[in-house]
Amino acid sequence: MRQAPLIQRAVSTSRLLIVVMLLGGLLAVACGDAENPDATPTSGGGQTVATATPTMTAPAADPTPTETGEIIGEFERTGPPALSNTEADAFVEGINAFAFDFYRFVTEQHDGNLIYSPASIELAFSMVYAGARGETETQLADVLGLLPQDDQHLAANGLDGHLGKLDVGVRVPEEGEPFELSIANAVWGQRDYPFEADFLQTLAQHYGAGMNIVDFEREAEAARQLINEWIADRTQGQIEDMIPEGALDGMTRLVLVNAIYFKAGWLFPFDASATADSAFTLLDGAEVTAPMMHHRAARVPYAQHDGYQAIALPYTGETVEMVVVVPDAGQFEAIESQLSPEFLAAARAGADTYDVNLRMPKFDFKSDLDLTAILPEMGMPVPFDSALADVSGISDTGLFIDTALHSATIAVDEQGTEATAATVIAIAESAMPTAEVMLDRPFVFAITDARTGAILFMGRVMNPVG
């Protein structure tokens, strides 16, 4: 980064702002580090199984207990692989392109605050992708920006390995917030169901997700509560009861979940005593009163661009930062319409170090998004279609995505940021088509040999009582 003279600049976010959690910088180096020890899969309650047979019926025989009492099979998670710069760049481009496509689609239909994790959505669907075939596989790849199968799972493993080490060596100020970033994947499958072993191996080796055995057919509500407890635990209680009653039923066969928890202190914390209520101007010109934080001289990257200001607020350790884009008054729609990975990269690349007089509101909110409604409209209807979906790499039994949910939270204050996200994908077996036939009028019948079709008897019924 170029070092400009430390000029005092004022940035006020008393207008509507766009906040972007910049994961792109992390993803750019996520797959280039192979120095991570092997780890065993982590998962939720129930039994965890993965076997080496061509097709497996859960649970597998002779599972191996871990120190935590969980059960895993033969496949342990592999260390994150080293990918070439080209492969790593392609992975980053895919997830970042999806991030802005998703933002654009959702904000066209929703006027309020928004928080989501493209990383969580991608990782959850990447697990489904491992079992997708045909047009289902193609649509997942096109909309989510996924790489070819083998590269995608290697890259996802590399991302997880890199992010898991971001807190190593981070020095936290005596009164500062600790740096925490965790990513967890888990899978729950129907007892005695024939899941494909290659699919289970991919989940275990690249996502650390062994199979937790539950009984959706008889105890769907108990399974729902178990999965919700896992999500709440992995998000430090920020996302509770994510899966609503009735979302899982006797036809559910598999539930895949990703959860991300992030908490970090600002490299330059705000002075809480300087926070005071101030006006925040909405798009329609109305004003609301918000608690406005104030930092008189935050030495951070800043840029004034045509129509907007940009500022990067680093967290402790300087491995993650929040990039904030503040459109000039009356320019929000114009700037928002330009948002893209290239726009964000240019906004950040053009920043130099300044002493910034920064005013920024505290905020705390949650977004709940129904991906079952959003993603088909974005170009992937086939995976959600019970008649057309092909996830035969999971099990060749007529499965499809029945429900997909995403929840995320964010809280920003003087000390730093806490953000969480979870993505749930429920895979169900296509129900047998139903029909109603009432033989309350004359009909014809034939009794035939099922193999040859030879007619043994034939007749008609004109009056069943006469």
KOLTOR-781107 format. One record per residue (C-alpha): residue number from 1; residue in three letters; x, y, z. Coordinates in steps of 0.2 Angstrom, whole numbers, padded with zeros to 4 digits. Layout:
REM residues N
  seq  type   east  north     up
  NUM   ala      X      Y      Z
...
This chain:
REM residues 466
  seq  type   east  north     up
    1   met   0000   0000   0000
    2   arg   0006   0017  -0004
    3   gln   0010   0028   0011
    4   ala   0003   0046   0009
    5   pro   0006   0060   0021
    6   leu  -0005   0058   0036
    7   ile  -0018   0070   0032
    8   gln  -0033   0073   0044
    9   arg  -0048   0068   0034
   10   ala  -0066   0067   0041
   11   val  -0078   0053   0037
   12   ser  -0095   0053   0043
   13   thr  -0107   0039   0041
   14   ser  -0122   0049   0046
   15   arg  -0129   0044   0029
   16   leu  -0134   0027   0024
   17   leu  -0119   0016   0021
   18   ile  -0114  -0001   0014
   19   val  -0104  -0012   0025
   20   val  -0094  -0027   0017
   21   met  -0085  -0040   0027
   22   leu  -0070  -0042   0016
   23   leu  -0067  -0061   0015
   24   gly  -0059  -0059  -0003
   25   gly  -0042  -0055   0004
   26   leu  -0042  -0070   0015
   27   leu  -0048  -0082   0001
   28   ala  -0034  -0076  -0010
   29   val  -0021  -0084   0001
   30   ala  -0032  -0098   0008
   31   cys  -0027  -0112  -0003
   32   gly  -0008  -0109  -0004
   33   asp  -0003  -0115   0013
   34   ala  -0002  -0134   0016
   35   glu   0006  -0133   0033
   36   asn  -0009  -0138   0043
   37   pro  -0009  -0154   0053
   38   asp  -0022  -0167   0049
   39   ala  -0038  -0166   0059
   40   thr  -0052  -0177   0062
   41   pro  -0070  -0173   0057
   42   thr  -0080  -0163   0069
   43   ser  -0099  -0165   0070
   44   gly  -0114  -0164   0080
   45   gly  -0124  -0176   0091
   46   gly  -0128  -0194   0086
   47   gln  -0116  -0206   0078
   48   thr  -0104  -0201   0064
   49   val  -0100  -0214   0051
   50   ala  -0090  -0215   0034
   51   thr  -0086  -0231   0026
   52   ala  -0076  -0237   0012
   53   thr  -0089  -0248   0003
   54   pro  -0096  -0243  -0014
   55   thr  -0113  -0239  -0006
   56   met  -0116  -0238   0013
   57   thr  -0131  -0240   0024
   58   ala  -0129  -0229   0039
   59   pro  -0123  -0233   0052
   60   ala  -0107  -0241   0047
   61   ala  -0100  -0256   0056
   62   asp  -0086  -0255   0069
   63   pro  -0085  -0236   0071
   64   thr  -0070  -0229   0080
   65   pro  -0074  -0218   0095
   66   thr  -0064  -0201   0097
   67   glu  -0059  -0193   0113
   68   thr  -0075  -0183   0113
   69   gly  -0086  -0198   0112
   70   glu  -0091  -0195   0094
   71   ile  -0090  -0209   0082
   72   ile  -0081  -0208   0065
   73   gly  -0077  -0220   0052
   74   glu  -0061  -0224   0042
   75   phe  -0059  -0207   0033
   76   glu  -0050  -0193   0043
   77   arg  -0049  -0175   0037
   78   thr  -0034  -0171   0026
   79   gly  -0023  -0156   0028
   80   pro  -0027  -0141   0017
   81   pro  -0018  -0144   0000
   82   ala  -0007  -0132  -0009
   83   leu  -0016  -0125  -0024
   84   ser  -0008  -0115  -0038
   85   asn  -0011  -0096  -0039
   86   thr  -0022  -0099  -0054
   87   glu  -0033  -0111  -0044
   88   ala  -0034  -0100  -0029
   89   asp  -0038  -0085  -0039
   90   ala  -0052  -0095  -0048
   91   phe  -0059  -0100  -0031
   92   val  -0059  -0082  -0025
   93   glu  -0067  -0075  -0041
   94   gly  -0081  -0088  -0039
   95   ile  -0086  -0084  -0022
   96   asn  -0084  -0065  -0024
   97   ala  -0094  -0065  -0040
   98   phe  -0108  -0074  -0031
   99   ala  -0107  -0062  -0016
  100   phe  -0112  -0047  -0027
  101   asp  -0124  -0057  -0038
  102   phe  -0133  -0062  -0022
  103   tyr  -0132  -0044  -0014
  104   arg  -0140  -0037  -0030
  105   phe  -0154  -0050  -0031
  106   val  -0159  -0048  -0013
  107   thr  -0158  -0029  -0012
  108   glu  -0169  -0028  -0027
  109   gln  -0183  -0036  -0017
  110   his  -0178  -0030   0001
  111   asp  -0176  -0012   0007
  112   gly  -0170  -0014   0024
  113   asn  -0153  -0019   0033
  114   leu  -0144  -0035   0026
  115   ile  -0131  -0046   0032
  116   tyr  -0126  -0063   0025
  117   ser  -0111  -0074   0022
  118   pro  -0107  -0079   0005
  119   ala  -0093  -0090   0012
  120   ser  -0106  -0100   0022
  121   ile  -0118  -0102   0008
  122   glu  -0105  -0108  -0004
  123   leu  -0097  -0120   0008
  124   ala  -0114  -0128   0012
  125   phe  -0119  -0130  -0006
  126   ser  -0101  -0136  -0010
  127   met  -0105  -0151   0001
  128   val  -0121  -0154  -0010
  129   tyr  -0111  -0151  -0026
  130   ala  -0100  -0166  -0021
  131   gly  -0116  -0177  -0025
  132   ala  -0123  -0167  -0039
  133   arg  -0124  -0173  -0057
  134   gly  -0130  -0167  -0074
  135   glu  -0139  -0151  -0075
  136   thr  -0140  -0150  -0056
  137   glu  -0121  -0150  -0055
  138   thr  -0120  -0137  -0069
  139   gln  -0133  -0125  -0061
  140   leu  -0124  -0126  -0044
  141   ala  -0108  -0122  -0052
  142   asp  -0114  -0108  -0063
  143   val  -0124  -0098  -0050
  144   leu  -0112  -0101  -0035
  145   gly  -0096  -0099  -0046
  146   leu  -0090  -0117  -0041
  147   leu  -0074  -0124  -0048
  148   pro  -0074  -0142  -0056
  149   gln  -0077  -0155  -0043
  150   asp  -0060  -0160  -0037
  151   asp  -0053  -0142  -0037
  152   gln  -0069  -0135  -0028
  153   his  -0067  -0147  -0013
  154   leu  -0048  -0145  -0012
  155   ala  -0050  -0126  -0012
  156   ala  -0064  -0127   0001
  157   asn  -0052  -0137   0012
  158   gly  -0038  -0125   0010
  159   leu  -0050  -0110   0014
  160   asp  -0055  -0119   0031
  161   gly  -0037  -0123   0035
  162   his  -0031  -0105   0032
  163   leu  -0045  -0096   0041
  164   gly  -0042  -0108   0056
  165   lys  -0024  -0101   0058
  166   leu  -0028  -0082   0057
  167   asp  -0028  -0080   0076
  168   val  -0011  -0088   0078
  169   gly   0001  -0075   0085
  170   val  -0012  -0061   0086
  171   arg  -0008  -0049   0100
  172   val  -0023  -0043   0109
  173   pro  -0022  -0027   0119
  174   glu  -0025  -0029   0137
  175   glu  -0043  -0023   0137
  176   gly  -0046  -0028   0119
  177   glu  -0057  -0041   0111
  178   pro  -0050  -0058   0107
  179   phe  -0049  -0063   0089
  180   glu  -0060  -0078   0085
  181   leu  -0064  -0086   0068
  182   ser  -0071  -0103   0067
  183   ile  -0080  -0113   0053
  184   ala  -0089  -0129   0056
  185   asn  -0098  -0141   0045
  186   ala  -0109  -0155   0050
  187   val  -0121  -0168   0042
  188   trp  -0136  -0178   0048
  189   gly  -0142  -0193   0039
  190   gln  -0156  -0205   0040
  191   arg  -0153  -0221   0049
  192   asp  -0151  -0236   0037
  193   tyr  -0151  -0226   0021
  194   pro  -0140  -0230   0007
  195   phe  -0128  -0215   0005
  196   glu  -0114  -0216  -0007
  197   ala  -0097  -0219   0001
  198   asp  -0087  -0207  -0011
  199   phe  -0099  -0193  -0006
  200   leu  -0096  -0197   0013
  201   gln  -0077  -0198   0010
  202   thr  -0077  -0181   0002
  203   leu  -0087  -0173   0016
  204   ala  -0075  -0181   0029
  205   gln  -0059  -0178   0020
  206   his  -0062  -0160   0014
  207   tyr  -0076  -0153   0025
  208   gly  -0072  -0162   0042
  209   ala  -0090  -0167   0042
  210   gly  -0094  -0185   0047
  211   met  -0112  -0192   0046
  212   asn  -0122  -0190   0062
  213   ile  -0136  -0204   0062
  214   val  -0154  -0198   0066
  215   asp  -0171  -0205   0062
  216   phe  -0180  -0192   0052
  217   glu  -0194  -0204   0047
  218   arg  -0199  -0207   0065
  219   glu  -0192  -0193   0075
  220   ala  -0190  -0178   0063
  221   glu  -0194  -0165   0077
  222   ala  -0180  -0172   0089
  223   ala  -0168  -0171   0074
  224   arg  -0173  -0153   0071
  225   gln  -0170  -0149   0089
  226   leu  -0153  -0157   0089
  227   ile  -0147  -0148   0073
  228   asn  -0154  -0131   0080
  229   glu  -0144  -0134   0096
  230   trp  -0128  -0138   0086
  231   ile  -0130  -0121   0076
  232   ala  -0133  -0112   0092
  233   asp  -0118  -0119   0100
  234   arg  -0107  -0115   0085
  235   thr  -0113  -0097   0084
  236   gln  -0111  -0094   0102
  237   gly  -0130  -0093   0105
  238   gln  -0132  -0079   0092
  239   ile  -0143  -0090   0080
  240   glu  -0156  -0100   0089
  241   asp  -0171  -0111   0082
  242   met  -0165  -0108   0065
  243   ile  -0174  -0123   0057
  244   pro  -0193  -0119   0060
  245   glu  -0206  -0133   0065
  246   gly  -0211  -0143   0051
  247   ala  -0196  -0139   0040
  248   leu  -0190  -0157   0042
  249   asp  -0202  -0172   0041
  250   gly  -0203  -0190   0037
  251   met  -0196  -0188   0019
  252   thr  -0180  -0179   0025
  253   arg  -0165  -0190   0022
  254   leu  -0150  -0178   0024
  255   val  -0147  -0161   0032
  256   leu  -0130  -0152   0028
  257   val  -0125  -0137   0039
  258   asn  -0111  -0124   0039
  259   ala  -0109  -0112   0053
  260   ile  -0096  -0097   0054
  261   tyr  -0092  -0087   0070
  262   phe  -0082  -0071   0069
  263   lys  -0077  -0060   0084
  264   ala  -0063  -0047   0084
  265   gly  -0058  -0031   0091
  266   trp  -0053  -0015   0081
  267   leu  -0035  -0012   0079
  268   phe  -0040   0006   0084
  269   pro  -0055   0004   0096
  270   phe  -0067   0019   0098
  271   asp  -0068   0028   0115
  272   ala  -0085   0023   0122
  273   ser  -0086   0039   0131
  274   ala  -0086   0048   0115
  275   thr  -0101   0039   0108
  276   ala  -0116   0050   0108
  277   asp  -0134   0050   0100
  278   ser  -0133   0058   0083
  279   ala  -0144   0060   0067
  280   phe  -0143   0046   0054
  281   thr  -0151   0051   0037
  282   leu  -0162   0038   0028
  283   leu  -0163   0037   0009
  284   asp  -0180   0046   0009
  285   gly  -0172   0061   0019
  286   ala  -0180   0056   0036
  287   glu  -0168   0056   0051
  288   val  -0167   0044   0065
  289   thr  -0157   0045   0080
  290   ala  -0143   0032   0082
  291   pro  -0128   0030   0094
  292   met  -0114   0037   0084
  293   met  -0096   0032   0089
  294   his  -0082   0044   0086
  295   his  -0063   0041   0083
  296   arg  -0054   0058   0081
  297   ala  -0038   0050   0073
  298   ala  -0040   0033   0066
  299   arg  -0024   0029   0056
  300   val  -0032   0018   0043
  301   pro  -0033   0017   0024
  302   tyr  -0045   0030   0016
  303   ala  -0049   0036  -0001
  304   gln  -0061   0049  -0009
  305   his  -0068   0042  -0025
  306   asp  -0080   0049  -0038
  307   gly  -0097   0049  -0028
  308   tyr  -0091   0040  -0012
  309   gln  -0078   0038   0002
  310   ala  -0070   0022   0006
  311   ile  -0062   0017   0022
  312   ala  -0054   0000   0028
  313   leu  -0055  -0003   0047
  314   pro  -0043  -0017   0052
  315   tyr  -0046  -0029   0066
  316   thr  -0033  -0034   0079
  317   gly  -0019  -0044   0070
  318   glu  -0023  -0035   0053
  319   thr  -0028  -0051   0044
  320   val  -0046  -0046   0042
  321   glu  -0053  -0029   0039
  322   met  -0070  -0021   0036
  323   val  -0071  -0011   0021
  324   val  -0085   0003   0022
  325   val  -0091   0012   0006
  326   val  -0100   0028   0010
  327   pro  -0110   0036  -0005
  328   asp  -0111   0055  -0006
  329   ala  -0128   0062  -0002
  330   gly  -0140   0058  -0015
  331   gln  -0128   0045  -0023
  332   phe  -0133   0029  -0014
  333   glu  -0143   0021  -0029
  334   ala  -0130   0026  -0042
  335   ile  -0115   0019  -0031
  336   glu  -0125   0003  -0026
  337   ser  -0128  -0001  -0044
  338   gln  -0110  -0001  -0048
  339   leu  -0105  -0014  -0034
  340   ser  -0095  -0028  -0040
  341   pro  -0079  -0038  -0035
  342   glu  -0069  -0026  -0047
  343   phe  -0078  -0010  -0039
  344   leu  -0073  -0016  -0021
  345   ala  -0055  -0020  -0026
  346   ala  -0053  -0003  -0034
  347   ala  -0061   0006  -0019
  348   arg  -0048  -0003  -0008
  349   ala  -0033  -0002  -0019
  350   gly  -0035   0017  -0021
  351   ala  -0034   0020  -0002
  352   asp  -0019   0028   0007
  353   thr  -0016   0030   0025
  354   tyr  -0023   0045   0033
  355   asp  -0028   0051   0051
  356   val  -0046   0049   0049
  357   asn  -0059   0058   0060
  358   leu  -0072   0045   0059
  359   arg  -0090   0045   0065
  360   met  -0099   0028   0063
  361   pro  -0115   0021   0071
  362   lys  -0116   0006   0082
  363   phe  -0128  -0007   0075
  364   asp  -0134  -0024   0079
  365   phe  -0146  -0034   0068
  366   lys  -0150  -0051   0060
  367   ser  -0156  -0057   0043
  368   asp  -0165  -0073   0039
  369   leu  -0165  -0078   0021
  370   asp  -0175  -0092   0012
  371   leu  -0163  -0098  -0001
  372   thr  -0177  -0110  -0007
  373   ala  -0185  -0095  -0014
  374   ile  -0170  -0085  -0019
  375   leu  -0158  -0097  -0028
  376   pro  -0170  -0104  -0040
  377   glu  -0174  -0087  -0046
  378   met  -0155  -0083  -0048
  379   gly  -0154  -0098  -0060
  380   met  -0153  -0114  -0051
  381   pro  -0171  -0121  -0051
  382   val  -0167  -0139  -0055
  383   pro  -0158  -0144  -0039
  384   phe  -0175  -0139  -0030
  385   asp  -0186  -0148  -0042
  386   ser  -0191  -0166  -0035
  387   ala  -0194  -0172  -0053
  388   leu  -0178  -0165  -0061
  389   ala  -0164  -0164  -0047
  390   asp  -0150  -0176  -0049
  391   val  -0140  -0179  -0033
  392   ser  -0137  -0197  -0037
  393   gly  -0119  -0195  -0030
  394   ile  -0127  -0194  -0013
  395   ser  -0139  -0208  -0015
  396   asp  -0147  -0215  -0031
  397   thr  -0164  -0214  -0023
  398   gly  -0173  -0199  -0031
  399   leu  -0167  -0185  -0019
  400   phe  -0169  -0166  -0021
  401   ile  -0166  -0150  -0011
  402   asp  -0182  -0148  -0001
  403   thr  -0177  -0133   0010
  404   ala  -0162  -0121   0011
  405   leu  -0160  -0107   0024
  406   his  -0148  -0094   0029
  407   ser  -0146  -0084   0044
  408   ala  -0133  -0071   0049
  409   thr  -0130  -0058   0063
  410   ile  -0119  -0044   0065
  411   ala  -0115  -0032   0080
  412   val  -0103  -0018   0079
  413   asp  -0098  -0007   0094
  414   glu  -0083   0003   0100
  415   gln  -0073  -0013   0104
  416   gly  -0075  -0022   0087
  417   thr  -0087  -0034   0078
  418   glu  -0096  -0050   0081
  419   ala  -0104  -0059   0066
  420   thr  -0111  -0076   0064
  421   ala  -0119  -0086   0050
  422   ala  -0127  -0103   0047
  423   thr  -0133  -0111   0031
  424   val  -0145  -0126   0032
  425   ile  -0149  -0137   0017
  426   ala  -0162  -0151   0019
  427   ile  -0162  -0165   0006
  428   ala  -0178  -0175   0004
  429   glu  -0183  -0190  -0005
  430   ser  -0196  -0187  -0018
  431   ala  -0213  -0192  -0012
  432   met  -0223  -0205  -0022
  433   pro  -0236  -0196  -0033
  434   thr  -0253  -0196  -0026
  435   ala  -0270  -0199  -0035
  436   glu  -0288  -0202  -0030
  437   val  -0298  -0215  -0040
  438   met  -0316  -0218  -0035
  439   leu  -0324  -0233  -0044
  440   asp  -0342  -0226  -0042
  441   arg  -0347  -0229  -0060
  442   pro  -0346  -0243  -0073
  443   phe  -0328  -0249  -0077
  444   val  -0318  -0262  -0086
  445   phe  -0305  -0273  -0078
  446   ala  -0292  -0286  -0084
  447   ile  -0282  -0299  -0073
  448   thr  -0265  -0301  -0082
  449   asp  -0249  -0310  -0080
  450   ala  -0237  -0297  -0074
  451   arg  -0222  -0304  -0083
  452   thr  -0229  -0308  -0100
  453   gly  -0245  -0297  -0100
  454   ala  -0256  -0312  -0105
  455   ile  -0274  -0309  -0100
  456   leu  -0281  -0322  -0089
  457   phe  -0298  -0314  -0086
  458   met  -0307  -0299  -0093
  459   gly  -0323  -0291  -0090
  460   arg  -0333  -0275  -0085
  461   val  -0344  -0270  -0070
  462   met  -0360  -0261  -0074
  463   asn  -0369  -0264  -0058
  464   pro  -0359  -0270  -0043
  465   val  -0374  -0276  -0034
  466   gly  -0384  -0283  -0048
